[in-house]
Each structure stands twice: as C-alpha cells, then as structure tokens.
Amino acid sequence: MRTLVIYFSYSGNNRLLAESLAKQMECDACPIIEKKRRTMLTIILDMIFKRNPKIEPLPHTVSDYDHLILVAPIWDSKIANPMKSLLRREKESLPAYSFISLCGYERAGQNESILEQLSVLTGQAPKAVCELKICELFPPEQREQIKTISRFRVNSEDLVKFEMPINEFLKLINAVQ
Ligand SMILES: Cc1cc2nc3c(=O)[nH]c(=O)nc-3n(C[C@H](O)[C@H](O)[C@H](O)COP(=O)(O)O)c2cc1C
C-alpha cells in the first residue's frame, strides 16, 4: 500500500507528529504550504469568517497513492483551514484517507464534528479519525487551562506518551485496506 502523509502545522506540533508517522510507516510526507504568512491573527480571522486560504500546489499527485494520512491542528473544533483548502482542491482525485490531529482539549462532540467535516468536504468517510489531546499530558486540574495548552509545544518525549492511540490508529488503517 502506497501511503502519503500530508500535514499542516502552524506551531510545529502536527509537523512533529507527521514526520514521526512517516518515519514509522516508511512513507513520503509533505507539508501544506500557504501562499500568505500565517499568524495568530489570521487563524482568528479564518475561524470567524470561515476563510479558504490559498495554498501552494503539492509536490506529489495524491491519486498516485492508495491512502493519505492527513495531519492538522484543530481550531475552534474545526479542521485547520489550510487542510480544508487542500481537501476542497483535491476532492475529485482523493484516494482513501485517514485523519489524525495533535489537538488541544477534550471537547464534547469534537470527534463527531471532525468526522462530519471530513465527510462533507471530501464526499467520502475517512478510514480512521484520531485526536491526540495535549491536555492529557497535564494533570486533571490543569486540563482546562486553555492558554497553557494552546501554547504548549510537544517534543518527541511527549509523543511517546501517545504511542498507544497512534498504534491503534495505524492498526485501524491497515485493517481496513
Ligand atoms: C486559536 C486556536 C484555537 C484552538 N482551538 C482548538 C479546539 O477547538 N479544539 C482543540 O482540541 N484544540 C484547539 N486548539 C489547540 C491546537 O489544535 C493545538 O495547540 C495544536 O497542537 C497546534 O498544532 P500546530 O502546532 O501543529 O499548529 C486551538 C489552538 C489555537 C491557537
């Protein structure tokens, strides 16, 4: 099975995750590159106005692959807008895919919402969806500290703590092929 990891990351967490997945899977990985510089302000504006930011063409042809692993942050319970731009653009040639995110918090209904967004955007359900919640790296009494968690930069030691859900996600992908 030919797999391609496609990722978007603003502050580096999802890049680290994507690079680690690509290494584990021994497959290609490529970032989504935006035409304009991303800032915290443009994240907020994209969230409010549901904007569709312009992105550069990918260096890979998605239809050359059997499966895509899409990796992106969650902003306001939504898939980060640059990943949505990619899915809108590639919808017609998209192979089977799965989605995984190093996101922030425990949010009621977020997983179902991600599933719904993906299905609407692509016209096909993902094979697997996985949220790795940074708040779980914190003691229970700190898990609602939005600022601390949204500014937290994950390192490779933190990533090891998500080994179990990551392996379950990868098993699911392989099982459904
Ligand atoms: C403006 C903003 C909104 C966010 N909203 C959510 C959210 O609704 N749910 C969630 O789980 N995480 C949320 N997060 C946390 C990010 O998804 C998390 O910090 C992620 O790891 C950042 O990924 P990156 O470093 O690859 O850009 C938000 C972060 C920011 C900056």
PDBQT file of the ligand as one rigid body, heavy atoms in Angstrom, charges set to zero:
ROOT
HETATM    1  C1  LIG A 201      -6.808  29.794  18.029  1.00  0.00    +0.000 C 
HETATM    2  C2  LIG A 201      -6.723  28.373  18.465  1.00  0.00    +0.000 A 
HETATM    3  C3  LIG A 201      -7.889  27.623  18.612  1.00  0.00    +0.000 A 
HETATM    4  C4  LIG A 201      -7.821  26.289  19.013  1.00  0.00    +0.000 A 
HETATM    5  N1  LIG A 201      -8.992  25.580  19.130  1.00  0.00    +0.000 NA
HETATM    6  C5  LIG A 201      -8.929  24.267  19.496  1.00  0.00    +0.000 A 
HETATM    7  C6  LIG A 201     -10.120  23.486  19.581  1.00  0.00    +0.000 A 
HETATM    8  O1  LIG A 201     -11.236  23.946  19.347  1.00  0.00    +0.000 OA
HETATM    9  N2  LIG A 201     -10.002  22.192  19.963  1.00  0.00    +0.000 N 
HETATM   10  C7  LIG A 201      -8.794  21.611  20.251  1.00  0.00    +0.000 A 
HETATM   11  O2  LIG A 201      -8.761  20.427  20.602  1.00  0.00    +0.000 OA
HETATM   12  N3  LIG A 201      -7.647  22.332  20.154  1.00  0.00    +0.000 NA
HETATM   13  C8  LIG A 201      -7.680  23.627  19.789  1.00  0.00    +0.000 A 
HETATM   14  N4  LIG A 201      -6.529  24.364  19.695  1.00  0.00    +0.000 N 
HETATM   15  C9  LIG A 201      -5.227  23.722  20.042  1.00  0.00    +0.000 C 
HETATM   16  C10 LIG A 201      -4.415  23.318  18.799  1.00  0.00    +0.000 C 
HETATM   17  O3  LIG A 201      -5.156  22.415  17.994  1.00  0.00    +0.000 OA
HETATM   18  C11 LIG A 201      -3.102  22.677  19.265  1.00  0.00    +0.000 C 
HETATM   19  O4  LIG A 201      -2.361  23.609  20.012  1.00  0.00    +0.000 OA
HETATM   20  C12 LIG A 201      -2.268  22.108  18.127  1.00  0.00    +0.000 C 
HETATM   21  O5  LIG A 201      -1.352  21.163  18.656  1.00  0.00    +0.000 OA
HETATM   22  C13 LIG A 201      -1.484  23.143  17.349  1.00  0.00    +0.000 C 
HETATM   23  O6  LIG A 201      -0.894  22.481  16.268  1.00  0.00    +0.000 OA
HETATM   24  P1  LIG A 201       0.369  23.013  15.470  1.00  0.00    +0.000 P 
HETATM   25  O7  LIG A 201       1.478  23.255  16.481  1.00  0.00    +0.000 OA
HETATM   26  O8  LIG A 201       0.698  21.918  14.524  1.00  0.00    +0.000 OA
HETATM   27  O9  LIG A 201      -0.013  24.275  14.766  1.00  0.00    +0.000 OA
HETATM   28  C14 LIG A 201      -6.561  25.692  19.299  1.00  0.00    +0.000 A 
HETATM   29  C15 LIG A 201      -5.385  26.457  19.149  1.00  0.00    +0.000 A 
HETATM   30  C16 LIG A 201      -5.464  27.773  18.730  1.00  0.00    +0.000 A 
HETATM   31  C17 LIG A 201      -4.182  28.557  18.573  1.00  0.00    +0.000 C 
ENDROOT
TORSDOF 0
